[in-house]
Structures are given as structure tokens and as C-alpha cells.
């Protein structure tokens, strides 16, 4: 098992279809003890149902919109695990008003909310947990092709993902002295709660299926499998990188 004896966090999980859950589930199956985060008590109820009857899971609560919750998280992680071997940042949010209409009309308030939730949350979490990372720990986050290409209705999230990818490189530089790797997985369109927040998801899914070089579907299981590689010791020489998981769609120029 790739993660036998390892301990880490997946922050956050919303439901059984979320990419965060796909990663947490596979990490557990590969021998890891996994702390699963939920944004609030309501979402925690769903997470608790996912892990009910299974061993190797621990629930955590963290709403990245509240500064005081970072320190609470650190204390809980330290008291529960002491040290951790990996962190999966599965967080992204923008107000609906920022995903409708034109990107140029994004308000300062919506910009700040989206950037704080989707980008700063990773930086702040890494800073908060830095002292708890074991040597050779691994950090991964999730991006999307809208960071590099203009995608209709993606708007501010495209800017957020671009900033997130840049942040990965600087975090990799800062944490590299301790052997800590920081990388990004970039799945194509996937049917999740956050994915359905972008207008035209079904059309995106059909377009990718038609044009991608690999004529087979991809989704949560494929993202989870690639996460196992990046979380395990197999990726010890890899940091600051962006890995696309979209059946090759991102290389095409139709």
C-alpha cells in the first residue's frame, strides 16, 4: 500500500461526489490515517455518514473564512496526530454573482471573497501547519484549465486558479528546504457541487469527451489515483508541478 503508516488531512469534503472524498477514500484504502475536514456542522453530518463504520478516519471542522479557525485546526491536528505527512487542499469558492455576467464587472468584495477562499486559504493553512509537517511531506491542491484559458462563466475562479498555481511554485520554494513537496492536480470538468456552479457544465463534459485524445471517461477515481502518486514517496523528486487529468484535452487546439 502506497501510504501505509502515513497520516494526513483532506480539507474539505462536501459529499460522496467531491474530489476531496475520492482522494480521502483512496488514501485510506492505501493505508493512511486521514483527517477529513468539513466547513460546518451541517456538512459534517454528511462527512460522518461517509466514514461511518470505517477505520482510519478522523473528522475536523474548518471554515476558511474565519481567521481564528486556523489556529484551532493546528491545535486539533497536533493533539490528534502530532505530525502529518500530507495535506490535500480541496477548497474553492466564489459568490454566484461573480460567476454570472462579465468578468470585468467583478466587484472588489466578490474578488476578495473568492481569492481568500480559493487561494489564501492554502497559503494560510500551509503557514499554520508548517511546524507539523514531517520531512518529505506532500501538499497538493486542485486547479482547472480555466486558470490558463478564458472559459465562459468561470470568470473570477479563473483568476483564482491562476493565482493558486503561482502560489504553488512559491510554496514549493519556501518548503523545499524541509523536503516538503507542493503540487497541483488539474482535472478537467467533473460533475461535482462546485462544478455544477459553473454554467454549461454538461456542455463542457460532452466537449471534452468528444475531443480528448483518450477516448475514455475520467473523473473522481482518476484524480484520486494521481493524488496517491503525489502523496506517496513515489513522487519524492516532484514539486511545484501542475498535472492535468483530463484525458489529454488540455493539449488539444481545436
SULNORPE-V554837 format. One record per backbone hydrogen bond with DSSP energy under -1.0 kcal/mol. NH is the residue of the N-H (numbers start at 1). CO is the residue of the C=O. E is the energy in kcal/mol with one decimal. If there is no record, write none. Layout:
BEGIN
nh=NH co=CO e=E
nh=NH co=CO e=E
END
This chain:
BEGIN
nh=3 co=30 e=-1.6
nh=4 co=1 e=-1.1
nh=5 co=31 e=-1.2
nh=6 co=3 e=-2.4
nh=8 co=33 e=-2.2
nh=9 co=86 e=-2.0
nh=10 co=35 e=-2.8
nh=11 co=88 e=-3.0
nh=13 co=37 e=-2.7
nh=18 co=15 e=-1.5
nh=22 co=18 e=-1.8
nh=23 co=19 e=-2.2
nh=24 co=20 e=-2.6
nh=25 co=21 e=-3.1
nh=26 co=22 e=-1.9
nh=27 co=23 e=-2.7
nh=28 co=24 e=-2.3
nh=29 co=25 e=-2.1
nh=30 co=26 e=-1.6
nh=31 co=28 e=-1.7
nh=32 co=27 e=-2.5
nh=33 co=6 e=-2.4
nh=34 co=56 e=-3.1
nh=35 co=8 e=-3.0
nh=36 co=58 e=-2.9
nh=37 co=10 e=-2.6
nh=38 co=60 e=-1.6
nh=44 co=40 e=-2.0
nh=45 co=41 e=-1.3
nh=47 co=43 e=-1.9
nh=48 co=44 e=-2.8
nh=49 co=45 e=-1.4
nh=50 co=46 e=-1.5
nh=51 co=47 e=-1.7
nh=54 co=51 e=-2.2
nh=58 co=34 e=-2.2
nh=60 co=36 e=-2.7
nh=62 co=38 e=-2.4
nh=66 co=63 e=-2.0
nh=69 co=66 e=-1.3
nh=70 co=67 e=-1.4
nh=72 co=68 e=-1.4
nh=73 co=69 e=-2.2
nh=74 co=70 e=-2.3
nh=75 co=71 e=-2.3
nh=76 co=72 e=-2.2
nh=77 co=73 e=-2.9
nh=78 co=74 e=-2.6
nh=79 co=75 e=-2.3
nh=80 co=76 e=-1.9
nh=81 co=77 e=-3.2
nh=82 co=77 e=-1.2
nh=83 co=81 e=-1.7
nh=84 co=132 e=-2.6
nh=85 co=7 e=-4.4
nh=86 co=7 e=-1.0
nh=87 co=138 e=-2.2
nh=88 co=9 e=-2.4
nh=89 co=140 e=-3.2
nh=90 co=11 e=-3.4
nh=98 co=95 e=-1.8
nh=99 co=96 e=-1.6
nh=105 co=102 e=-1.2
nh=106 co=103 e=-2.1
nh=111 co=107 e=-2.4
nh=112 co=108 e=-2.6
nh=113 co=109 e=-2.3
nh=114 co=110 e=-2.5
nh=115 co=111 e=-2.5
nh=116 co=112 e=-2.3
nh=117 co=113 e=-2.3
nh=118 co=114 e=-2.5
nh=119 co=115 e=-2.1
nh=120 co=115 e=-2.4
nh=121 co=116 e=-1.3
nh=122 co=119 e=-1.1
nh=123 co=119 e=-1.5
nh=124 co=120 e=-3.3
nh=125 co=121 e=-1.9
nh=126 co=122 e=-2.6
nh=127 co=123 e=-2.2
nh=128 co=124 e=-2.4
nh=129 co=125 e=-2.4
nh=132 co=129 e=-2.3
nh=133 co=130 e=-1.2
nh=134 co=84 e=-2.8
nh=136 co=178 e=-1.3
nh=137 co=134 e=-1.4
nh=138 co=85 e=-2.2
nh=139 co=181 e=-2.9
nh=140 co=87 e=-2.4
nh=141 co=183 e=-1.6
nh=143 co=185 e=-2.9
nh=147 co=144 e=-2.3
nh=148 co=145 e=-2.2
nh=149 co=145 e=-1.6
nh=154 co=151 e=-2.0
nh=156 co=98 e=-1.0
nh=157 co=154 e=-2.0
nh=158 co=155 e=-1.5
nh=159 co=155 e=-1.0
nh=160 co=156 e=-2.3
nh=161 co=157 e=-2.7
nh=162 co=158 e=-1.9
nh=163 co=159 e=-2.2
nh=164 co=160 e=-2.4
nh=165 co=161 e=-2.4
nh=166 co=162 e=-1.9
nh=167 co=163 e=-2.3
nh=168 co=164 e=-1.8
nh=169 co=165 e=-1.2
nh=170 co=166 e=-1.5
nh=171 co=167 e=-2.8
nh=172 co=168 e=-2.6
nh=173 co=169 e=-1.6
nh=174 co=170 e=-2.3
nh=175 co=171 e=-2.8
nh=176 co=172 e=-1.1
nh=178 co=175 e=-1.4
nh=179 co=176 e=-2.1
nh=180 co=175 e=-1.7
nh=181 co=137 e=-2.4
nh=183 co=139 e=-2.6
nh=184 co=241 e=-2.9
nh=185 co=141 e=-2.6
nh=186 co=243 e=-3.5
nh=188 co=245 e=-1.9
nh=192 co=190 e=-1.6
nh=196 co=192 e=-2.4
nh=198 co=195 e=-1.7
nh=204 co=200 e=-1.9
nh=205 co=201 e=-2.5
nh=206 co=202 e=-1.9
nh=207 co=203 e=-2.1
nh=208 co=204 e=-2.5
nh=209 co=205 e=-2.1
nh=210 co=206 e=-1.6
nh=211 co=207 e=-2.2
nh=212 co=208 e=-2.7
nh=214 co=247 e=-2.4
nh=216 co=214 e=-2.1
nh=223 co=219 e=-2.0
nh=224 co=220 e=-2.7
nh=225 co=221 e=-2.2
nh=226 co=222 e=-2.0
nh=227 co=223 e=-2.0
nh=228 co=224 e=-1.8
nh=229 co=225 e=-1.3
nh=230 co=226 e=-1.9
nh=231 co=227 e=-2.5
nh=232 co=228 e=-1.5
nh=235 co=232 e=-1.4
nh=236 co=233 e=-1.4
nh=238 co=235 e=-2.2
nh=240 co=182 e=-3.1
nh=243 co=184 e=-2.7
nh=245 co=186 e=-2.2
nh=249 co=246 e=-1.7
nh=251 co=248 e=-1.7
nh=252 co=249 e=-1.7
END
